[in-house]
Amino acid sequence: MINAITTINSTINGIVWGWPALILLGAVGVLMTILTKVFQISHFGHWMRHTLGAIIGDRNVTQHTKDRSITQFQSLCTALAATVGTGNIVGVAGAIAAGGPGAVFWMWLIAFFGMMTNYSENVLGILYRRKDEKGEWHGGAMYYLRDGLGSLPHCKGIGAALAVLFSLFCLLASFGIGNMSQVNSMVSNVYTAFGIPTIVTGIFLVIAVAAVILGGLKRVASITEKLVPFMVLLYFLGTIIIIFSHISVIPAVFSAIFKGAFSFRAAAGGGFGAGIAMAMKMGFKRGVFSNEAGLGSSVMVHSSSNVKEPVRQGMWGIFEVFADTIVVCTLTATAILSSDAVDLSTGMLSSVGEEIGSSSLMSYAFSQQFGKAGAAFVALAILLFAYSTVLGWSHYGATACQYLFGTKAVVPYRVVFVLIVLAGSVMEAQLAWDISDTFNGLMMLPNLIGVLVLSPQVMKATKNYVDRRIHKKTGIVPMLSVFDDIQRQQMEHLEEE
């Protein structure tokens, strides 16, 4: 039975994460970049001021409201909690091991266009979100598939079916890649670094996860807004120290990245084309694993923000991909490539790298710099990253569960989610990781269909915002929601600010 499941899953996984799907993912990012007039570059200063700059200078970004919505900063941190995970360490190392330094270039490229895919998802999420009877916002791909795609002529059934499929894949993925796989990584690394038995760590994690997620989104958001900045800053400082201590080899590192992206040296064996293909595929795949742009996952928490302007939340989506891949993944890659685990002249793992394996490349880089404390630091980083991922994905799964089965099903879902944490700490997670990886990819297909079909809405909302907020044109009615009742309510709140 296990062998049959493995075979079937491998076949499906090869399709959903094969070249056609990856090309579709890239094509959507390119299209949205064109339709928004390269917003991530043309308005770089604007979105940076209203994201990173606003965290310090704009109280509306961090100010809590009396209703059940969360702040814009909390929505970003919860989304980053789900995306900044083991993929930023182990995933990047795996991409380099399989595709060479050139894989990093392709990771950057898919992230560049992924910024606008994530932006578009968030804009649509705000435009199509609804409030429940408790006053909490709910949005996501399932909502703009049902109410957006489904509103087109003869597409009601298609939109509803795709919304259900997306929700089902998201619910299943939350137990796997958002739970068991992350927990297994945590307990394994803690055991290796500190010798603490996996069951002990597992019980501790059950308590730590239950204490947060059983309190709902507000509690998850309140924890992630403190945990995410701390863990990213800690990791940033550690990698910066490594990079500066190897400053003399940094030019060679970036040279290897750019040369490896277009050279047969980017992969072992095969011809010129095979090497480029491997570097490109690994970079694209690991880049998507890292930032989840195109999967439609993070939009579920972004839609819960107290923001009024859809484009404002879209800009947080741009920053999310930027922080996750352009910053965190680049730091990881640079630290690994500056160690002697990779031969920069060939783009291959050195004998040392081959011996320790791809999953331990970052631990080795830190150990070179900090000794035994370095390995412990990476274990702690993986613990924090994976824990935050579990918290973030618990909300994604709860949102999908509520959409499929109603509000009453959310508490039972959270209880089951907590129990699976313990299962993930004691089981062999490889098959669970592979299956959840497949469901994660399956989420991408209906979501990208929705983004493609509704791309005119994103373009219209972007132009509306740019004309009003950047070009200061008057007499333009803000585009805040596709629903008349919500549009009126949000207009009133916008005028009060």
C-alpha positions as CSV (number, residue, x, y, z in Angstrom):
1,M,0.0,0.0,0.0
2,I,2.8,2.4,1.0
3,N,4.6,1.7,-2.2
4,A,1.5,2.2,-4.3
5,I,0.8,5.6,-2.6
6,T,4.5,6.6,-3.1
7,T,4.3,5.7,-6.8
8,I,1.0,7.5,-7.4
9,N,2.2,10.6,-5.5
10,S,5.5,10.7,-7.3
11,T,3.7,10.7,-10.7
12,I,1.3,13.5,-9.6
13,N,4.2,15.5,-8.1
14,G,6.1,15.3,-11.3
15,I,3.2,16.9,-13.1
16,V,2.3,19.6,-10.6
17,W,5.9,20.6,-10.1
18,G,7.0,19.8,-13.6
19,W,8.1,22.3,-16.3
20,P,4.6,23.1,-17.6
21,A,3.4,24.2,-14.1
22,L,6.6,26.1,-13.4
23,I,6.4,27.9,-16.7
24,L,2.8,28.8,-16.0
25,L,3.8,30.2,-12.6
26,G,6.5,32.3,-14.2
27,A,4.2,33.4,-17.0
28,V,1.6,34.7,-14.6
29,G,4.3,36.7,-12.8
30,V,5.5,38.2,-16.0
31,L,2.0,39.0,-17.1
32,M,1.1,40.8,-13.8
33,T,4.4,42.6,-14.0
34,I,3.5,44.0,-17.4
35,L,-0.1,44.8,-16.5
36,T,1.0,46.8,-13.5
37,K,3.8,48.5,-15.4
38,V,6.6,46.9,-13.5
39,F,5.2,48.1,-10.2
40,Q,7.9,46.4,-8.1
41,I,10.5,48.6,-9.8
42,S,8.7,51.7,-11.0
43,H,7.2,52.3,-7.5
44,F,10.0,50.7,-5.5
45,G,10.4,53.7,-3.2
46,H,6.6,54.0,-2.6
47,W,6.0,50.4,-1.6
48,M,9.1,50.3,0.6
49,R,7.9,53.5,2.4
50,H,4.5,52.0,2.9
51,T,5.9,48.6,4.2
52,L,9.3,48.7,5.8
53,G,9.2,52.4,6.4
54,A,5.6,52.4,7.7
55,I,6.4,49.8,10.4
56,I,8.2,52.6,12.2
57,G,6.5,55.7,11.0
58,D,2.8,54.9,10.4
59,R,0.7,54.0,13.4
60,N,-2.1,52.8,11.2
61,V,0.1,49.8,10.1
62,T,0.6,48.5,13.7
63,Q,-2.4,50.0,15.4
64,H,-4.9,47.4,16.7
65,T,-8.6,47.9,16.1
66,K,-11.6,47.1,18.2
67,D,-13.0,44.6,15.7
68,R,-11.6,41.1,15.1
69,S,-9.3,42.1,12.2
70,I,-5.6,42.1,12.6
71,T,-3.1,44.9,11.8
72,Q,-1.3,45.1,8.5
73,F,2.0,44.3,10.2
74,Q,0.5,41.3,11.9
75,S,-0.8,40.0,8.6
76,L,2.7,40.4,7.1
77,C,4.3,38.6,10.1
78,T,1.8,35.8,10.0
79,A,2.3,35.3,6.3
80,L,6.1,35.4,6.7
81,A,5.8,33.0,9.6
82,A,4.3,30.4,7.1
83,T,6.8,31.2,4.3
84,V,10.1,31.8,6.3
85,G,10.7,28.2,7.3
86,T,13.1,25.2,6.7
87,G,12.9,26.0,3.0
88,N,15.0,29.1,3.6
89,I,17.8,26.9,5.0
90,V,17.5,23.3,3.9
91,G,15.7,24.2,0.7
92,V,18.3,26.7,-0.5
93,A,21.1,24.3,0.4
94,G,19.3,21.6,-1.6
95,A,19.0,23.9,-4.6
96,I,22.7,24.6,-4.6
97,A,23.6,21.0,-4.2
98,A,21.5,19.9,-7.1
99,G,21.7,22.9,-9.4
100,G,24.9,24.6,-8.5
101,P,25.4,28.3,-7.5
102,G,23.4,29.2,-10.7
103,A,20.2,28.0,-9.1
104,V,20.4,31.1,-6.8
105,F,20.1,33.4,-9.9
106,W,16.9,31.6,-11.0
107,M,15.6,31.8,-7.5
108,W,16.0,35.6,-7.7
109,L,14.3,35.7,-11.1
110,I,11.2,33.8,-10.0
111,A,11.0,35.9,-6.9
112,F,11.2,39.1,-8.9
113,F,8.1,38.1,-10.9
114,G,6.6,36.3,-7.9
115,M,6.4,39.7,-6.2
116,M,3.7,40.7,-8.6
117,T,2.0,37.4,-8.4
118,N,1.8,37.7,-4.6
119,Y,0.7,41.3,-5.0
120,S,-2.1,40.3,-7.4
121,E,-3.3,37.6,-5.0
122,N,-3.5,40.0,-2.1
123,V,-5.3,42.7,-4.1
124,L,-7.9,40.2,-5.2
125,G,-8.1,38.9,-1.7
126,I,-9.0,42.3,-0.3
127,L,-11.4,43.0,-3.2
128,Y,-13.4,39.8,-2.7
129,R,-13.2,39.3,1.1
130,R,-16.2,39.1,3.3
131,K,-16.9,39.4,7.1
132,D,-18.4,36.6,9.0
133,E,-21.0,36.9,11.8
134,K,-18.3,37.6,14.4
135,G,-16.9,40.5,12.4
136,E,-13.8,38.7,11.2
137,W,-12.6,39.2,7.6
138,H,-12.2,36.1,5.5
139,G,-10.6,36.0,2.0
140,G,-8.4,34.0,-0.2
141,A,-8.3,32.2,-3.5
142,M,-11.4,30.2,-2.8
143,Y,-13.4,33.5,-2.5
144,Y,-12.1,35.2,-5.6
145,L,-12.6,31.9,-7.5
146,R,-16.2,31.5,-6.3
147,D,-17.3,35.2,-6.5
148,G,-14.9,36.5,-9.1
149,L,-14.4,33.7,-11.7
150,G,-17.8,32.4,-10.8
151,S,-19.5,35.7,-11.6
152,L,-18.4,35.5,-15.3
153,P,-21.0,34.1,-17.8
154,H,-21.4,30.4,-17.7
155,C,-18.6,30.1,-15.1
156,K,-20.5,29.8,-11.8
157,G,-20.0,26.0,-11.5
158,I,-16.4,26.2,-12.6
159,G,-15.6,28.9,-10.1
160,A,-17.3,27.0,-7.2
161,A,-15.6,23.7,-8.1
162,L,-12.2,25.3,-8.3
163,A,-12.8,27.0,-4.9
164,V,-13.6,23.7,-3.3
165,L,-10.6,22.0,-4.9
166,F,-8.3,24.8,-3.7
167,S,-9.7,24.6,-0.2
168,L,-9.4,20.8,0.0
169,F,-5.8,20.8,-1.2
170,C,-5.0,23.6,1.3
171,L,-6.6,21.7,4.2
172,L,-4.6,18.5,3.4
173,A,-1.4,20.4,2.9
174,S,-1.7,22.1,6.2
175,F,-1.4,18.8,8.0
176,G,1.7,17.8,6.0
177,I,4.0,20.6,4.9
178,G,2.4,23.0,7.4
179,N,2.7,20.6,10.3
180,M,4.2,17.1,10.3
181,S,7.2,17.9,8.0
182,Q,8.0,21.0,10.0
183,V,7.7,19.3,13.3
184,N,9.9,16.4,12.2
185,S,12.6,18.8,11.1
186,M,12.4,20.6,14.5
187,V,12.7,17.5,16.7
188,S,15.4,15.9,14.5
189,N,17.6,19.1,14.6
190,V,17.0,19.5,18.4
191,Y,18.0,15.9,19.0
192,T,21.2,16.2,16.8
193,A,22.3,19.5,18.4
194,F,21.3,19.0,22.0
195,G,20.5,15.3,22.4
196,I,16.9,15.9,23.6
197,P,14.7,12.9,22.8
198,T,12.2,13.5,20.0
199,I,9.2,12.6,22.1
200,V,10.1,15.1,24.7
201,T,10.5,17.9,22.1
202,G,7.2,16.7,20.5
203,I,5.2,17.0,23.8
204,F,6.7,20.5,24.3
205,L,5.7,21.5,20.8
206,V,2.1,20.2,21.3
207,I,1.8,22.5,24.3
208,A,3.5,25.4,22.6
209,V,1.3,25.1,19.4
210,A,-2.0,24.4,21.3
211,A,-1.4,27.5,23.5
212,V,-1.3,29.7,20.5
213,I,-3.6,28.3,17.7
214,L,-6.5,27.4,20.0
215,G,-6.8,31.1,20.7
216,G,-7.6,31.9,17.1
217,L,-6.0,34.2,14.6
218,K,-5.7,37.2,17.0
219,R,-3.4,35.1,19.2
220,V,-1.4,33.6,16.3
221,A,-0.9,37.1,14.9
222,S,0.2,38.5,18.3
223,I,2.8,35.8,18.6
224,T,4.1,36.0,15.1
225,E,4.5,39.8,15.1
226,K,7.0,39.3,17.9
227,L,8.6,36.0,16.8
228,V,9.2,36.7,13.1
229,P,11.2,40.0,13.4
230,F,13.3,38.4,16.2
231,M,14.2,35.3,14.3
232,V,14.9,37.0,11.0
233,L,17.1,39.6,12.8
234,L,19.0,36.9,14.7
235,Y,19.5,34.9,11.5
236,F,20.5,38.1,9.6
237,L,23.2,38.9,12.1
238,G,24.6,35.4,12.1
239,T,24.9,35.2,8.3
240,I,26.2,38.8,8.0
241,I,29.1,37.9,10.4
242,I,29.9,34.8,8.2
243,I,29.8,36.9,5.0
244,F,32.0,39.7,6.4
245,S,34.5,37.2,7.7
246,H,34.8,35.8,4.1
247,I,34.5,39.2,2.4
248,S,37.5,38.4,0.1
249,V,35.6,35.5,-1.6
250,I,32.2,37.3,-2.0
251,P,33.1,38.6,-5.5
252,A,33.9,35.0,-6.5
253,V,30.6,33.8,-5.0
254,F,28.5,36.2,-7.0
255,S,30.5,35.5,-10.1
256,A,29.8,31.8,-9.6
257,I,26.1,32.5,-9.3
258,F,25.8,34.4,-12.6
259,K,28.2,32.2,-14.5
260,G,26.5,29.1,-13.1
261,A,23.1,30.2,-14.2
262,F,24.1,29.9,-17.9
263,S,26.8,27.3,-17.8
264,F,27.0,23.5,-18.0
265,R,28.9,23.7,-14.7
266,A,25.6,24.4,-13.0
267,A,24.9,20.6,-12.8
268,A,26.9,17.5,-12.7
269,G,26.8,15.4,-15.9
270,G,24.7,16.1,-19.0
271,G,25.4,18.7,-21.7
272,F,25.2,22.4,-21.8
273,G,21.4,22.6,-21.9
274,A,21.0,20.0,-19.2
275,G,23.1,22.0,-16.8
276,I,21.2,25.2,-17.4
277,A,17.9,23.3,-17.1
278,M,18.8,21.8,-13.7
279,A,19.9,25.2,-12.3
280,M,16.8,26.8,-13.6
281,K,14.4,24.1,-12.4
282,M,15.9,23.9,-8.9
283,G,16.0,27.7,-8.6
284,F,12.4,28.1,-9.6
285,K,11.2,25.2,-7.5
286,R,13.0,26.1,-4.3
287,G,12.1,29.8,-4.8
288,V,8.4,28.9,-4.9
289,F,8.8,26.6,-1.9
290,S,10.4,29.5,-0.1
291,N,8.0,32.4,-0.8
292,E,4.8,30.5,-1.9
293,A,4.0,33.2,-4.4
294,G,1.4,31.8,-6.8
295,L,0.2,29.1,-4.3
296,G,-2.6,31.4,-3.0
297,S,-1.7,30.5,0.6
298,S,-0.6,33.8,2.3
299,V,-3.5,35.8,0.8
300,M,-5.7,34.1,3.4
301,V,-4.1,35.9,6.2
302,H,-3.4,39.1,4.3
303,S,-7.2,39.3,3.7
304,S,-7.7,39.4,7.5
305,S,-5.9,42.7,7.8
306,N,-7.6,45.9,8.8
307,V,-6.4,47.6,5.7
308,K,-8.9,49.5,3.5
309,E,-6.9,49.9,0.2
310,P,-6.4,46.6,-1.7
311,V,-3.2,47.9,-3.3
312,R,-1.8,48.7,0.2
313,Q,-2.1,45.1,1.2
314,G,-0.7,44.1,-2.2
315,M,2.4,46.0,-1.4
316,W,2.9,44.0,1.7
317,G,2.8,40.9,-0.6
318,I,5.6,42.4,-2.6
319,F,7.6,43.0,0.6
320,E,6.9,39.5,1.8
321,V,8.5,37.9,-1.3
322,F,11.4,40.4,-1.2
323,A,12.2,39.7,2.5
324,D,11.8,35.9,2.2
325,T,13.7,35.2,-1.0
326,I,15.8,38.3,-2.0
327,V,17.0,38.8,1.6
328,V,16.8,35.6,3.7
329,C,17.5,33.1,0.9
330,T,20.3,35.2,-0.5
331,L,21.9,35.4,3.0
332,T,21.7,31.6,3.3
333,A,23.1,31.0,-0.2
334,T,26.0,33.5,0.3
335,A,27.0,32.0,3.6
336,I,27.0,28.4,2.1
337,L,28.9,29.4,-1.0
338,S,31.5,31.4,1.0
339,S,32.4,28.2,3.0
340,D,34.6,25.5,1.5
341,A,31.6,23.1,1.1
342,V,31.2,24.2,-2.5
343,D,33.9,24.4,-5.1
344,L,33.2,27.8,-6.8
345,S,35.3,26.9,-9.8
346,T,33.2,23.9,-10.8
347,G,29.9,24.8,-9.1
348,M,29.9,21.3,-7.5
349,L,30.0,20.3,-3.8
350,S,33.5,19.8,-2.6
351,S,34.6,16.6,-0.9
352,V,33.6,18.2,2.4
353,G,30.2,19.1,1.0
354,E,29.6,15.7,-0.3
355,E,30.5,14.1,3.0
356,I,28.2,16.3,5.2
357,G,25.3,16.3,2.7
358,S,23.1,19.1,1.5
359,S,20.8,19.3,4.5
360,S,23.8,20.1,6.7
361,L,25.5,22.8,4.5
362,M,24.3,25.7,6.6
363,S,25.2,24.0,9.8
364,Y,28.7,23.5,8.5
365,A,29.0,27.1,7.4
366,F,28.0,28.3,10.9
367,S,30.2,25.7,12.6
368,Q,33.2,27.0,10.6
369,Q,32.6,30.5,12.0
370,F,31.3,29.8,15.5
371,G,32.4,26.3,16.3
372,K,29.9,24.0,18.1
373,A,27.8,27.0,18.9
374,G,27.2,27.5,15.2
375,A,25.5,24.1,14.8
376,A,23.4,24.8,17.8
377,F,22.4,28.2,16.4
378,V,21.2,26.7,13.1
379,A,19.2,24.1,15.1
380,L,17.6,27.0,17.0
381,A,17.0,28.9,13.8
382,I,15.3,25.9,12.2
383,L,13.2,25.4,15.4
384,L,12.0,29.0,15.4
385,F,11.4,29.1,11.6
386,A,9.6,25.8,11.6
387,Y,7.5,26.7,14.6
388,S,6.4,29.9,13.0
389,T,5.5,28.0,9.9
390,V,3.3,25.7,11.8
391,L,1.5,28.7,13.4
392,G,1.0,30.4,10.0
393,W,-0.3,27.2,8.3
394,S,-2.7,26.5,11.1
395,H,-4.6,29.6,10.0
396,Y,-4.5,28.6,6.3
397,G,-5.9,25.2,7.2
398,A,-8.6,26.7,9.5
399,T,-9.7,29.1,6.7
400,A,-10.0,26.3,4.2
401,C,-11.9,24.2,6.8
402,Q,-14.3,27.0,7.5
403,Y,-15.0,27.5,3.8
404,L,-15.7,23.8,3.3
405,F,-17.5,22.9,6.5
406,G,-18.5,26.1,8.3
407,T,-17.4,28.0,11.4
408,K,-18.3,25.1,13.8
409,A,-15.7,22.9,12.2
410,V,-12.7,25.2,12.9
411,V,-12.2,24.3,16.6
412,P,-12.3,20.5,15.9
413,Y,-9.8,21.2,13.0
414,R,-7.4,23.0,15.4
415,V,-7.6,20.1,17.9
416,V,-6.8,17.6,15.2
417,F,-4.0,19.9,14.0
418,V,-2.4,20.0,17.5
419,L,-2.6,16.2,17.8
420,I,-0.9,15.7,14.5
421,V,2.0,17.8,15.9
422,L,2.8,14.8,18.2
423,A,2.5,12.3,15.3
424,G,4.9,14.4,13.3
425,S,7.5,14.2,16.1
426,V,7.7,10.4,16.2
427,M,7.1,9.3,12.6
428,E,9.2,9.1,9.5
429,A,8.0,12.2,7.6
430,Q,9.5,11.7,4.1
431,L,6.3,10.3,2.6
432,A,4.2,12.9,4.5
433,W,6.5,15.6,3.2
434,D,6.2,14.3,-0.4
435,I,2.4,14.0,-0.3
436,S,1.9,17.4,1.3
437,D,4.3,18.9,-1.3
438,T,2.0,17.6,-4.0
439,F,-1.1,19.1,-2.4
440,N,0.9,22.4,-2.0
441,G,1.5,22.4,-5.7
442,L,-2.1,21.4,-6.5
443,M,-3.2,24.6,-4.7
444,M,-1.2,26.5,-7.3
445,L,-3.3,25.4,-10.3
446,P,-6.8,26.7,-9.4
447,N,-5.2,29.8,-7.8
448,L,-3.3,30.8,-11.0
449,I,-6.4,30.3,-13.1
450,G,-8.2,32.7,-10.8
451,V,-5.4,35.3,-11.0
452,L,-5.2,35.0,-14.8
453,V,-8.9,35.4,-15.3
454,L,-9.2,38.3,-12.9
455,S,-6.0,40.1,-13.9
456,P,-8.0,43.0,-15.4
457,Q,-9.4,43.6,-11.9
458,V,-5.8,43.9,-10.5
459,M,-4.8,46.2,-13.3
460,K,-7.8,48.4,-12.7
461,A,-7.3,48.6,-9.0
462,T,-3.6,49.4,-9.4
463,K,-4.3,52.2,-11.9
464,N,-7.0,53.5,-9.6
465,Y,-4.6,53.6,-6.6
466,V,-1.6,55.0,-8.6
467,D,-3.7,57.8,-10.1
468,R,-5.1,58.8,-6.7
469,R,-2.3,58.2,-4.3
470,I,0.9,58.7,-6.4
471,H,-0.2,61.0,-9.2
472,K,-2.6,62.9,-6.9
473,K,-5.4,63.1,-9.4
474,T,-8.8,64.2,-7.9
475,G,-12.3,63.1,-8.5
476,I,-11.5,59.4,-8.6
477,V,-13.6,57.0,-6.5
478,P,-11.4,54.6,-4.6
479,M,-11.7,50.9,-5.6
480,L,-11.9,49.1,-2.3
481,S,-14.3,46.1,-2.8
482,V,-16.3,44.5,-5.6
483,F,-19.3,44.3,-3.2
484,D,-21.4,47.5,-3.0
485,D,-22.1,47.2,0.7
486,I,-18.5,46.7,1.7
487,Q,-17.4,49.4,-0.7
488,R,-19.7,51.9,1.1
489,Q,-18.5,50.8,4.5
490,Q,-14.9,51.0,3.6
491,M,-15.3,54.4,2.0
492,E,-16.8,55.7,5.3
493,H,-13.8,54.4,7.2
494,L,-11.3,55.7,4.7
495,E,-12.8,59.2,5.0
496,E,-12.4,59.0,8.8
497,E,-8.7,58.3,8.6
